[in-house]
Amino acid sequence: MLAAGKPIQTGIPEPIALDSRPSEAAHSYVITAVDAAGNTSAPSETVYLNFGLLPVNNLHLTLNEGGLPQLQWQYGSSGITGYHLYRGVPENPIRINTGLIVHNGTTTRFVDKTYNAGEGSDGATQARTYTVVAVDSHKVESIGHSITLPALSVSADATEHREALKRGVINRVYFTVINRGERTASGVRLYVSVNDKGTAREHHSSPFRVEAGGSTRVPVVIGGYRKLDSYTTLQLRLEQQPQPGETVTLRQSEEVQAGDLAVMIEEISISRMLKMHFLRLIR
C-alpha cells in the first residue's frame, strides 16, 4: 500500500518536515530513508496526528439549588466520537465518566453525580476543577479545556425581624458571599430576581472578589415594587466568566419579608418620639 502512495514531501535535507496541506481523512505519517542510489528503506513506525482534534468551546458550568454540577459544551470540528471528563488538577486528573460521553453534533451535557457524594447542595460545598477532552476514532484525546466550580454560597443578611424590602422605595439589600475554597474567586457578580406579580425583576451587584476561606458583604439595589408579596422569594445567582466563552453559575433562593413605606415611616416616627421623651426625662 505504501508503494502505491505518493510522498507528500521528498528530498528532505533535515530531520524536520511540514505538511502544508493536511488531509481531513488521513492522519498517519511514515518516513522512509533514501540513499544516493535511490534505494528506499522500509517505512518507519506510523505516527498519528489529527490536526482537527481541537479543544471544546463554549464551556459552561451550572450548579442549581439542590442539584449537582452540570457541564455543557460545544465542538466546532468533525471527526470525533465522544468526550472524556476529568476532575482535579490537570497534572493528576481523575476521569469521571465510565463510558465515552457521546458526541451529538450540537451541545453536549453531563451531570457530575460524584460531587458531594451525589447529594444536592445549597451552594457549592467544595471547589472542583473539570477538564473536558474530545476523543477521536483512534482514542486520541484533544487538548483539555478546564473550568473550575468555586466553593461559593450566598445568603441575605439578617434584618433583625424587620422587612428586607420596602414597597415604594429603592432598597439597598446586603448579602454575604462565603468562599469555602482554597483559591480566591474573582470577577463574581450577584444577580437578584424578585417576582412582581408574575414579572421577574432582576438586579445585580458590581463585580467583586472573595478571598479563599473568607467572606464578603455585597450590596444590591432592589426596587420596592408595589406588587411584592409580603413573603417574597429572592432568586439568587452568582455568576463568573473566567475566560471568553466560559460561564460558571450557582443558583440559590431565599425568602424575605416585604413591607410598606407607610409602616416604615410610622416605625421611625415612634422611635423618634420615644427618643425625644427619653431625652426630656434626662434633662
N, C-alpha and C positions, 0 to 999 in steps of 0.2 A: 504493500500500500504506500510505503514511503517513496518507492521508486517512481510511482505514478504521480506523486505530488510535485508541486512547483515550489522551489525555495522562495521565501519572501525576501531574502537578502543573501547575496553571495560575496565572496572575496572580502570577508570581514577582517580587517588588519589587527584589531584589538579585541580583547575578550569582553566586548560590550556591543549591543545591537538595539535598534529601535524599530518597533513595528508601527509605522506611521499610519497604517490603515487596518486596525484590528478587526477581526471578523466577529460578527454578532453570534455566530453559531459555533465556530471552532475556537477553543480556549486553551489547547495544549500545544506546547512547543518542544521541539527536539533540536539538537545541534549535531552536525557531522563535521569531521575534520577532513581536509583535502590536502594531499601532498603535491609536490611540484610536478609529478607525472599525471596528476588528475585522478588519482585513486581516492575513493571515498571510504571513510571509516564506517563502522556500524553506528547507528544513531545512539545518542546519549539517552539517559533516563528522561522520561517525559516530565515536563514542568507545566503545571496547570495555573492559568491566570484568567480570571473572569473580570475583565475591566469594567463591566456593567454592574458589578456587585457593590452597590452604594449603600451608605447608611440610611436608615429610615428617616423620615421627616415628619413635620407637624406632630410632634410627640407631646401628648397631654396626659396629665395625671390628676385624678379626682378622688377625693375621699368624702363621700356623702355622710351625713349624720346617721349613725347606727350602721354604717356599711363598711366595706372593705375597699382597699385601694384598687381603682380601675385605671388601666392604661389604654390609650388608643393612639394609633399612629397610621401614617400612610407611607406608600412606597412608590417612587416615581419611575421605576425601571421594570423591565421584564426579565424572565429567565430565572426566577426563584421559585422554590417550592413551599417555603414557610419561614418561620422565625423561631428563635430561642430567646427566652427571657431570663436574665440573671439578676440576682440581688447581691448587695455587698460591694466592696471596693473593686474596681477593675483588675487590680493585681491578684485578688483572691476571690473570684466570683463563684456563686453557688447557683446552679440552674434551678429555676422554679418549675417550669413546665416538664411534665413527664414525657409526653409525645410532642411531635413537631406542631407548633401553632400554625394552622392552615392560613395560607395567603389567599384572600378572597378578591383581590384586584382593586378594592377601594379602601375603606377604613377597617383596620383590624383592631379588635378589642380583647382585653384579657383582664380578669379579676384575680388578684393575689389572695388566695384563700389561706395562705400560710401566715399572713400578717395577724398579729395579736392573737395567736392560737386559733384563728378562724372566727373570732368573736368580733362583732361590730363595735365601734368605739365612738365616743362623743369627742371629736377632735382627734389628733394624731397622738397616740400613746408613745410612739417611738419614731425616730427618723429612719428612713430606709432609702438607699440608692438603688435604682433599677437601670439595667442596661439591655437594650433590645438589639439583636443582630439578625440580619437576613441570611437565609441559608439557600444555596442553590442545589441543583440535582446531584452534584458531586459531594454534597455535605460540607462544602467550604463556606465559612462564615464571613460576613462583611465586617467592616469596622463598626464597633458598637456605638450606639447613641445612648448616652446616660442622662438620667434625670433623678432628682432627689426629693423625697417627701419630707419636709421639715416637721419636727415634733411640736407642732403649734396647736393651741386651743384658745378659744376666746369666750369671754362672758361679760355681761353688763355689770358695771359697778353697783354695789348696794346703794339703795336710795333711802334707807332708814325709814321704811314704811310710808314714804311719800311717792306720788306718781312720778315715773321716769319721764313721761311725756305729758305735755300740756297742750290742749287744743287751743288754737287761735294765736299761738306764739311760735317763734323759732326756738327749738330746743337744742342745747348742746349736751349730748349724752356721752359719758365716758365708758370705755370698755377696757378690760385688761386682757392683754395677749401674753400667754405664757409659752416659753420655749424650753421644752424638756430635753432638747438635743444637746450635742456636744459641739455644734457649729452655729455661728451667728446666722440668723435669717435676715437677709437684706432685701430691699425693694418690695416689701409687702404692702398691700392695700387691704383695708377692711371695707366691705360693702354691706350696707344695712338696708333691707327692704321691709316696708310696712304695708299692710293691707288697708287701703282707704275704700272700704265698701266695694271690694272686687277689683279695684285698680291698684296695681303694685307700684309703690313709690320707692325708688331706690336712691340711696345717698352713699357717699364714700368718703373715706379719710384721705389725707395726703400720704405719700409713701413713707414707710417707717422701717426700722430695723429692731430686732430683738436679740440681745446678746445670748450666747449659749448659757443655758441654765438660769436665765433671768426672765424678767417680765417688763412690759411697758404699758403705760396708760395711753389710750388712743381716743381722742375726741372725734365725734361725728356730729355734724349739724343735721338735725332732722326736723322737717316741717310738722307743725301742730295741726294736722288736718282735722276738719270739723267732724268727719265721719269715722274717726278712730274708735274702735271698740274699747270698752272700759278695761278689758284684758286683751292686750294686743300681742300677737306673736311676731317677734322680730326674726326675719330670716337673715342669718349672718353668713358672710362668705369672705374667707381670707384668700387672697389671690396673689400669686407671684409669677413673674415672667423672667426666668433666669437667663434665657437666650432667645433671639428671634425664632419664632416657630415653636416655642415651648410655653406651656402654661401649667402651673400647679394650683389646684383649687381645693380648699377644705370648707365644707358646709356644716353649720350648726344652726340651732334656733334657740330662742329664749322668750318666755312670756313676761311682759311687763305691764304695769298699770298705766292707764291714761286718764287724766282728769281735765276739768275745765279751767280756764283762766280766771273766771269769777271766783271759784273756790280758792284758788291760789291767792288772789288779792285779799279775800276775806281772812285767810290764814295769816298773811303778812300784817294786815291791819290789827288783828287781835294781838299778834306778837308785839307789835309796836306799842299798843295801848298798855299791855302788861308791863313792858319795859319802862314806859313813862311813869306809871303808878309806882313801880318799884323805886325809881329814882326820887320821886317825891317823898316817899316814906323815908329814904335815907337822909334826905335834906332835913 
